[in-house]
Amino acid sequence: MQAGRSLEVKSCGDYLSPMNQSVFEMLRGGRTPLYLAPQAGVSESPFRRLCRSFGADVVVSEFVSAEGLRRHDRRTHEYLRFDDAERPIGIQIFGAVPEAMAQAAALVEEVYRPDFLDINFGCPVKKVVNRNGGSGCLRDLDLVQAIIRAVRSVISIPTTVKIRSGWSEDSRNPVEIALRCQEAGAAVLTLHARSRTQMYSGHANWDEIAAVVEALEIPVIGNGDVWSGEDALRMREHTHCAGIMIARGSHGAPWIFRDARAALDGHLVPGPPAVLDRFQVVRDHARLAIEFERDEERAMIEFRKHLGWYTKGLPNGRVLRQALFEVTSLAAADDLLRSYAEKELVSGPVS
Ligand SMILES: Cc1cc2nc3c(=O)[nH]c(=O)nc-3n(C[C@H](O)[C@H](O)[C@H](O)COP(=O)(O)O)c2cc1C
């Protein structure tokens, strides 16, 4: 399907799935819910809200350490603040000690009341893996099961898991890992179809997602390399997954959820908005970030990565990007976007 250039970004709410439709109804009812992936430093509350407004049906927090939660680390708890408008939301935790994970899960349920609790068995980062957290657990499937059982036994919301295809290329075993997770009581499983050693290189192996869907009774969310609306449709056709999770494809492009929904529903894929509409999304996103952070300068410094993503690929965008990387206020960013638009877009709509 061809991306139409003329469609405008609709206002927040136009693409929202019904708030009261539970994640399970969506998964079982064939809606193929679209998930914004957990992403440390990216899937924070403002971005989650923005993606919900563009049609993400479910969002997941960035991962938080079970140890940090138990120690009542202030920064760890900061990561967990969310707005009711984000629901349905899952909070993701990681750790390698079943009792500690259970304590952290109970605390999360009691204090934050998310819609589900997700366990991270996928993080490939050394600092996490060295302590057996994240994908480190994949070397010991008894431990994986012990963690799921411990968490499940203390919370009443669903326990879901996110895994990779295996610890290493030699030991790629997504079906075995997934079956063990299901047996231990995971309610939903997301597979990022790469091994830990692949990190983010190579391609996600969608055949593995299809094999896991085939083997499991619980709903399976497919994840890896969905970069466009059309990719979402291809993933569903290839794997028959119950839901689709998107991470990097949303960077500077929260409208990917709108495009994915259109593709899944057999409608024309709107494609990226025109530049001026894109700039309006940047402003809306920055406002949400400032409102959340409360300190404008700090919010804008953290927001620079998003500014980089939003302006990627713009004609003569390098100079604009360099200037945006210096801003400490929304007004300054706004000035730069305006003068860019006046200079570069005078000859009619450019997208
Ligand atoms: C910046 C960044 C941070 C991430 N942080 C997390 C995380 O906190 N928890 C998690 O389970 N996965 C995390 N991931 C992995 C993504 O959720 C996802 O599995 C992966 O990027 C593959 O999906 P994609 O091809 O759509 O990007 C992160 C990925 C990125 C790019």
The ligand as an SDF file (V2000), in Angstrom:
LIG
                    3D

 31 33  0  0  0  0  0  0  0  0999 V2000
   17.1360    2.0750   23.5400 C   0  0  0  0  0  0  0  0  0  0  0  0
   16.5680    0.7120   23.8100 C   0  0  0  0  0  0  0  0  0  0  0  0
   16.2810    0.3470   25.1070 C   0  0  0  0  0  0  0  0  0  0  0  0
   15.7200   -0.9200   25.3800 C   0  0  0  0  0  0  0  0  0  0  0  0
   15.3750   -1.2330   26.6760 N   0  0  0  0  0  0  0  0  0  0  0  0
   14.6920   -2.3980   26.9190 C   0  0  0  0  0  0  0  0  0  0  0  0
   14.1450   -2.6640   28.2000 C   0  0  0  0  0  0  0  0  0  0  0  0
   14.2410   -1.8620   29.1510 O   0  0  0  0  0  0  0  0  0  0  0  0
   13.4980   -3.8520   28.3700 N   0  0  0  0  0  0  0  0  0  0  0  0
   13.3430   -4.7580   27.3460 C   0  0  0  0  0  0  0  0  0  0  0  0
   12.7320   -5.8170   27.5390 O   0  0  0  0  0  0  0  0  0  0  0  0
   13.8540   -4.5200   26.1230 N   0  0  0  0  0  0  0  0  0  0  0  0
   14.4850   -3.3580   25.8830 C   0  0  0  0  0  0  0  0  0  0  0  0
   14.9090   -3.0830   24.6030 N   0  0  0  0  0  0  0  0  0  0  0  0
   14.6470   -4.0350   23.5200 C   0  0  0  0  0  0  0  0  0  0  0  0
   13.3410   -3.7030   22.7980 C   0  0  0  0  0  0  0  0  0  0  0  0
   12.2430   -3.7720   23.6810 O   0  0  0  0  0  0  0  0  0  0  0  0
   13.0970   -4.6600   21.6030 C   0  0  0  0  0  0  0  0  0  0  0  0
   13.0080   -5.9780   22.0930 O   0  0  0  0  0  0  0  0  0  0  0  0
   14.2050   -4.6090   20.5650 C   0  0  0  0  0  0  0  0  0  0  0  0
   14.6430   -3.2850   20.3070 O   0  0  0  0  0  0  0  0  0  0  0  0
   13.7500   -5.2550   19.2450 C   0  0  0  0  0  0  0  0  0  0  0  0
   12.6320   -4.5890   18.7310 O   0  0  0  0  0  0  0  0  0  0  0  0
   12.7410   -3.5490   17.4690 P   0  0  0  0  0  0  0  0  0  0  0  0
   13.3690   -4.3220   16.3330 O   0  0  0  0  0  0  0  0  0  0  0  0
   11.3270   -3.1390   17.2050 O   0  0  0  0  0  0  0  0  0  0  0  0
   13.6420   -2.4340   17.9020 O   0  0  0  0  0  0  0  0  0  0  0  0
   15.4930   -1.8500   24.3250 C   0  0  0  0  0  0  0  0  0  0  0  0
   15.8150   -1.4620   23.0200 C   0  0  0  0  0  0  0  0  0  0  0  0
   16.3270   -0.2040   22.7470 C   0  0  0  0  0  0  0  0  0  0  0  0
   16.6270    0.1730   21.3150 C   0  0  0  0  0  0  0  0  0  0  0  0
  1  2  1  0
  2  3  1  0
  2 30  2  0
  3  4  2  0
  4  5  1  0
  4 28  1  0
  5  6  2  0
  6  7  1  0
  6 13  1  0
  7  8  2  0
  7  9  1  0
  9 10  1  0
 10 11  2  0
 10 12  1  0
 12 13  2  0
 13 14  1  0
 14 15  1  0
 14 28  1  0
 15 16  1  0
 16 17  1  0
 16 18  1  0
 18 19  1  0
 18 20  1  0
 20 21  1  0
 20 22  1  0
 22 23  1  0
 23 24  1  0
 24 25  2  0
 24 26  1  0
 24 27  1  0
 28 29  2  0
 29 30  1  0
 30 31  1  0
M  END
$$$$
